[in-house]
Amino acid sequence: MIKKAIVTAALLALSVASAQAAPTHIDAKIKTYTPVAGVAGNLNSIGSDSLNNLMTYWAEGFKKKYPNVNLQIEGKGSSTAPPALVAGTAQLGPMSREMKGTEIEAFQKKYGYKPTKIGVALDSLAVFVNKDNPVKSLSLDQVDAIFSKTRKSGHAEITTWGQVGVTGKLASKPISLYGRNSASGTYGYFKEHALKKGDFKNTVKEQPGSASVVEGVARDVAAVGYSGIGYTTSGVRAVPLSVKDGAPAAAATYQNVLSGTYPLSRMLYIYVAKKPGQPLPKVVSEFLKYVLSKEGQQIVVKDGYDPLTAKLVDNQLKNLK
């Protein structure tokens, strides 16, 4: 049975989500899901907070097709997925980053083979500001200078909005920083790709979930934070980003994710334990096929993320064989 509190939170998050420059339709070549006989049992998912709402919606849709499947969804952070897969307490390990080498080694030590990675959605990891903040764009060098105390980009430290071109009353205000805790895959991805593996400032207000990051930014006109684009609300705005100072900035749109011009584009994953040459348990395999179906990818759009193309779907389905 899906945890009621999680479902409620997911519905609330969706109800306040604002429209973004996202696709309005799914690749016509992606196939519709066809139910099969004999799917029943327990299905547990432990992992990413960024994928928490998506996993809940997918679980709801899957449950309607297979009433004899009992689903449990827990999303406290990507770092909780590998240990759960190793321990066997979850068959599904959603992650907003790829597994680290040490996590793969721990899995391989237990099972004798590596985990299987299935891409399930696309995301433009967003740098959010308050809706009333007029900042036009930021470079990753500036983002590093805002969030990092080590500033591996070499940029001078940035502490006020005036240093990135904002004028008026907000110019002199200190930048208020919101971020995720270290259990989060979004934290790890942002640290690697935006901070060049540097260290976060001690003044970053670490939040237990993406929704609370966005809520904090929506309440504070001087705030900036980061999370998956699926957590967009009417109180925040995703800032266009460039790779470096002076380069053209790209908005966090589906087109820019597909083209690779948005610099914090990423794939979202579900990891599973699949023994080479052997099929996955039917309930696991069919859940993943549902996720990668037209219906499953429509849910991706509904939740504010970006769907896979038919070519990407085909590549992921090959990993299930």
Secondary structure, DSSP 8 states (H G I E B T S, - for coil): ---HHHHHHHHHHHHT----S--SS--TTS------S---EEEEEEE-STTHHHHHHHHHHHHHH-TTEEEEEEES-GGGHHHHHHHTS-SBEEESS---HHHHHHHHHHHSS--EEEEEEEEE-EEEEETT-----EEHHHHHHHHBSS-TT------BGGGGT--GGGGGSB-EEEEE-TT-HHHHHHHHHTSTT--B-TT-EEESSHHHHHHHHHH-TTEEEEE-GGG--TTEEE--EESSTTS--B-S-HHHHHHT-STTEEEEEEEE---TTS---HHHHHHHHHHTSHHHHHHHHHTTSB---HHHHHHHHHTT-
